[in-house]
């Protein structure tokens, strides 16, 4: 007895979405497997001191190295390298990258202002809280944001997750599903009241949706990756100015 075509189509879509979302779980498993042991090893041989700025930065670098390794492993296992689309940015895309990074930062402050007008605020991401001297930490995070955090997060969420969901749905559902997942994974790292934490997630979902739309528009994951990096770098630059 042959399978009903509608049932088969639904099953294929569910599988595609589940596979794409599993990439996030896989990324965190790989990152967890190398971050704590790697940082502990570095501390034990005297490369960094636990609780120091260097230790905090090393953990960040190891975490995102784990993400990148997981992405490569996932794509190799599934043999779906084509879902991540990238190329050298054109002159137009370079302008979009610079303008987009600044625009996202402006949107964040606009969203915070709007929330403040109705008596709400967002929680604080612990990534912006330095373990030691804030000045070297913020300086280092400007570079790390541009070169590592933004590009790797977008490689995972826009390249793999959105690209994977895109094989089952049109652009809009793929953008929304990837952005919702992007917002939710930030929840554990945000401090504050439940309302403040969920408000933070809401802002991140909107930011992720913009990045997802830009990925669909340019067909180049480097564009949202570098925009994300600039957005984070500007955030740390503002924090640095306040700490000096």
Helices and strands as residue ranges (DSSP letters): H 5-44, H 53-78, G 81-83, H 91-117, E 124-125, G 126-128, H 134-144, I 145-149, H 150-154, I 155-162, H 163-165, H 171-184, G 187-189, E 190-191, H 194-218, H 221-243
